[in-house]
Amino acid sequence: MPATLTLALDAMGGDHAPEMVIKGAAGILPRFPQVRFILFGDAGQIEPLLKRYPALQERSEIRHTSEKVASDDKPSHALRRGRNSSMRLAIDAVGRGEAQAVVSAGNTGALMALAKFVLRTLPGIDRPALASFLPTMRGELVMLDLGANVECDSRNLVQFAVMGANLAHSALGRHRPRVGLLNVGAEELKGNDEVRGAAELLRAVQDAPFDFRGFIEGDDIAKGDVDVVVTDGFTGNVALKTAEGTAKLMGSLLRSAFQRSIFTKIGYLFASAGLAMLRARMDPRFYNGAVMLGLNGIVVKSHGGTDDVGFGAALEVAIDMAQDRLIDRIRADFAGAFAEALAVKPPEQITTGQIAETVTTASVAAAPVE
């Protein structure tokens, strides 16, 4: 990794852009003196904000464009008419090698479509996957896919396992990540053909860079017994949204319980310190930053409605992956231990129209709670 690490930022992506983007970048600057930024967006809006942060201004370059991808744009529209958008130009910078990663809080479907078209998939990977981080009883874990691929075969799930394990190594510091396949039961005969087939392939690989723990069930996710949870995009998205809803329900029930009487309100005063720790532990901003794995470049999707703290967390995810050479690690795995098991084939040449047809437009949250 070069002494200077450059991030390309879609400064116009997100509900509170560009102020949230600029403030988020300024917030992480003291911890990462080696990082520089290329800001793509409307210079008329970016420059006044950048002047508030002289240190950031010294380490940033603005590349003006008046175009941006709207939150309701279809992926096909972004592909055909968004060539000069802030999102597309930021991705192009990674494709040309000017930046080591791109971070955007913009339209999820458009970002996946543009990134797949510009960067292409890595050798041995059929489909990119969307991965994110969830809190557990023992820390954090990586879960994928969260909505990019509604239907997956055994080969896809094995690829997700390899990519997720590498992400856990880069972002969570797990040197030999524990990987589990999400299933309807822990027994070997449970599940559909795709899940059971993936388990057979994973068990057969010699010298895998992770510890495959077999099947896990939905109630095992929060236990933290594994570092990576692998599933298809349909199930993963449902599981994530269910976790979000459960967290909101528990928060609502706690508030109601402490407001029932004068005695419960007094009890809240005694419990306030512990509840503050709980809120900090479950703060969605600290888990912000969904990663589009499987591409020839690092692409991080920030939640569109996050603030500067959440966007800063997404930037840190991108930095961790770039510093750990995540792309090189994934490429090496598919050229080594998993090459024979998956009969690696070169990525197919995909047209703009094909990508527009295959990319899902589901809005995937980048954190388990709000």
Backbone hydrogen bonds, N-H to C=O, Kabsch-Sander energy under -0.5 kcal/mol:
donor,donor_aa,acceptor,acceptor_aa,energy
5,L,34,Q,-2.6
6,T,4,T,-0.5
7,L,36,R,-2.6
8,A,101,A,-3.0
9,L,7,L,-0.6
9,L,38,I,-2.8
10,D,103,V,-2.2
11,A,9,L,-1.4
11,A,40,F,-1.6
12,M,40,F,-0.6
13,G,10,D,-1.4
15,D,304,G,-3.1
16,H,304,G,-0.5
17,A,14,G,-1.0
20,M,16,H,-2.3
22,I,18,P,-2.5
23,K,19,E,-2.6
24,G,20,M,-2.1
25,A,21,V,-2.2
26,A,22,I,-2.3
27,G,23,K,-1.8
28,I,24,G,-1.1
29,L,25,A,-0.9
31,R,28,I,-1.1
32,F,28,I,-1.0
32,F,29,L,-0.9
35,V,32,F,-1.8
36,R,5,L,-2.8
37,F,59,R,-2.3
38,I,7,L,-2.5
39,L,37,F,-0.5
39,L,61,E,-3.4
40,F,9,L,-2.5
40,F,38,I,-0.6
41,G,39,L,-0.6
41,G,63,R,-1.8
43,A,41,G,-0.7
45,Q,42,D,-1.2
46,I,42,D,-2.3
47,E,43,A,-2.5
49,L,45,Q,-0.8
50,L,46,I,-2.5
51,K,47,E,-1.8
52,R,49,L,-1.2
53,Y,50,L,-1.7
57,Q,53,Y,-2.5
58,E,54,P,-2.0
59,R,55,A,-0.8
59,R,56,L,-0.6
60,S,57,Q,-1.2
61,E,37,F,-1.9
63,R,39,L,-3.0
64,H,62,I,-0.6
65,T,41,G,-1.6
67,E,84,N,-0.5
70,A,68,K,-0.6
73,D,70,A,-1.4
78,A,74,K,-2.1
79,L,75,P,-2.3
80,R,76,S,-2.1
81,R,77,H,-2.7
82,G,78,A,-1.2
85,S,82,G,-1.6
86,S,67,E,-1.5
89,L,85,S,-2.5
90,A,86,S,-1.7
91,I,87,M,-1.9
92,D,88,R,-2.6
93,A,89,L,-1.6
94,V,90,A,-1.0
94,V,91,I,-0.5
95,G,91,I,-2.2
96,R,92,D,-2.1
97,G,94,V,-0.9
98,E,93,A,-2.0
99,A,93,A,-1.3
100,Q,6,T,-2.8
101,A,6,T,-0.8
102,V,298,I,-2.2
103,V,8,A,-2.2
104,S,300,V,-2.1
111,L,107,N,-2.4
112,M,108,T,-2.3
113,A,109,G,-2.3
114,L,110,A,-2.9
115,A,111,L,-2.5
116,K,112,M,-2.3
117,F,113,A,-2.1
118,V,114,L,-2.7
119,L,115,A,-2.5
120,R,115,A,-0.6
120,R,116,K,-1.1
122,L,294,G,-2.4
124,G,345,K,-1.5
125,I,122,L,-2.0
126,D,124,G,-0.5
129,A,293,L,-2.0
131,A,129,A,-0.6
131,A,291,V,-2.8
132,S,143,M,-1.9
133,F,287,Y,-0.6
134,L,141,L,-2.1
136,T,139,G,-2.7
137,M,222,A,-2.7
139,G,136,T,-0.9
141,L,134,L,-1.9
142,V,227,D,-2.8
143,M,132,S,-2.4
144,L,229,V,-2.3
145,D,130,L,-0.5
146,L,130,L,-1.4
157,L,153,D,-1.9
158,V,154,S,-2.0
159,Q,155,R,-2.1
160,F,156,N,-2.4
161,A,157,L,-2.1
162,V,158,V,-2.1
163,M,159,Q,-2.4
164,G,160,F,-3.1
165,A,161,A,-2.2
166,N,162,V,-1.8
167,L,163,M,-2.0
168,A,164,G,-2.3
169,H,165,A,-1.8
170,S,166,N,-2.3
171,A,167,L,-3.1
172,L,167,L,-0.6
172,L,168,A,-1.3
173,G,169,H,-0.7
174,R,168,A,-1.8
175,H,173,G,-0.8
179,V,177,P,-0.5
179,V,211,D,-2.6
180,G,228,V,-2.7
181,L,214,G,-2.5
182,L,180,G,-0.5
182,L,230,V,-2.7
183,N,216,I,-2.8
190,K,187,E,-1.4
196,R,192,N,-2.3
197,G,193,D,-2.6
198,A,194,E,-2.1
199,A,195,V,-2.0
200,E,196,R,-1.9
201,L,197,G,-2.1
202,L,198,A,-2.4
203,R,199,A,-2.2
204,A,200,E,-1.3
205,V,201,L,-0.8
205,V,202,L,-0.6
208,A,205,V,-0.5
211,D,177,P,-3.0
212,F,210,F,-0.8
213,R,179,V,-3.3
213,R,211,D,-0.6
216,I,181,L,-2.7
220,D,217,E,-2.0
221,I,217,E,-0.5
221,I,218,G,-1.0
223,K,220,D,-0.8
224,G,220,D,-0.8
224,G,221,I,-0.8
225,D,220,D,-0.6
227,D,178,R,-2.5
228,V,178,R,-1.9
229,V,142,V,-2.8
230,V,180,G,-2.5
230,V,228,V,-0.5
231,T,144,L,-2.2
233,G,149,N,-2.7
234,F,149,N,-0.5
234,F,150,V,-0.7
236,G,232,D,-2.7
237,N,233,G,-2.0
238,V,234,F,-2.0
239,A,235,T,-2.7
240,L,236,G,-2.3
241,K,237,N,-2.5
242,T,238,V,-2.2
243,A,239,A,-2.1
244,E,240,L,-2.3
245,G,241,K,-2.4
246,T,242,T,-2.4
247,A,243,A,-2.2
248,K,244,E,-2.1
249,L,245,G,-2.4
250,M,246,T,-2.6
251,G,247,A,-2.0
252,S,248,K,-2.4
253,L,249,L,-2.7
254,L,250,M,-2.3
255,R,251,G,-2.1
256,S,252,S,-2.3
257,A,253,L,-2.5
258,F,254,L,-2.2
259,Q,255,R,-0.7
259,Q,256,S,-0.7
260,R,257,A,-1.0
265,K,261,S,-1.9
266,I,262,I,-1.8
267,G,263,F,-2.3
268,Y,264,T,-1.8
269,L,265,K,-1.3
270,F,266,I,-1.4
271,A,267,G,-1.8
272,S,268,Y,-1.0
275,L,271,A,-2.4
276,A,272,S,-2.3
277,M,273,A,-1.7
278,L,274,G,-1.9
279,R,275,L,-2.5
280,A,276,A,-2.2
281,R,277,M,-2.3
282,M,278,L,-1.9
283,D,280,A,-0.7
286,F,283,D,-1.3
287,Y,284,P,-1.3
288,N,285,R,-1.1
290,A,301,K,-2.9
291,V,131,A,-3.2
292,M,299,V,-2.5
293,L,129,A,-2.6
293,L,291,V,-1.1
295,L,292,M,-0.5
296,N,120,R,-2.2
297,G,295,L,-1.7
298,I,100,Q,-0.6
299,V,297,G,-0.5
300,V,102,V,-2.5
301,K,290,A,-3.9
302,S,104,S,-2.8
302,S,300,V,-0.6
306,T,303,H,-1.5
311,F,307,D,-2.3
312,G,308,D,-2.3
313,A,309,V,-1.7
314,A,310,G,-1.8
315,L,311,F,-2.1
316,E,312,G,-2.0
317,V,313,A,-1.7
318,A,314,A,-1.9
319,I,315,L,-2.3
320,D,316,E,-2.6
321,M,317,V,-2.1
322,A,318,A,-2.3
323,Q,319,I,-2.7
324,D,320,D,-1.8
325,R,322,A,-1.2
326,L,321,M,-2.4
329,R,325,R,-2.1
330,I,326,L,-2.5
331,R,327,I,-2.5
332,A,328,D,-2.2
333,D,329,R,-1.9
334,F,330,I,-2.0
335,A,331,R,-1.1
336,G,332,A,-0.9
338,F,333,D,-2.1
339,A,336,G,-1.3
340,E,336,G,-0.6
342,L,338,F,-1.9
343,A,339,A,-0.9
344,V,339,A,-1.6
350,I,348,E,-0.6
355,I,351,T,-2.0
356,A,352,T,-2.3
357,E,353,G,-1.5
358,T,354,Q,-1.7
359,V,355,I,-2.4
360,T,148,A,-0.5
364,V,362,A,-0.8
365,A,363,S,-0.6
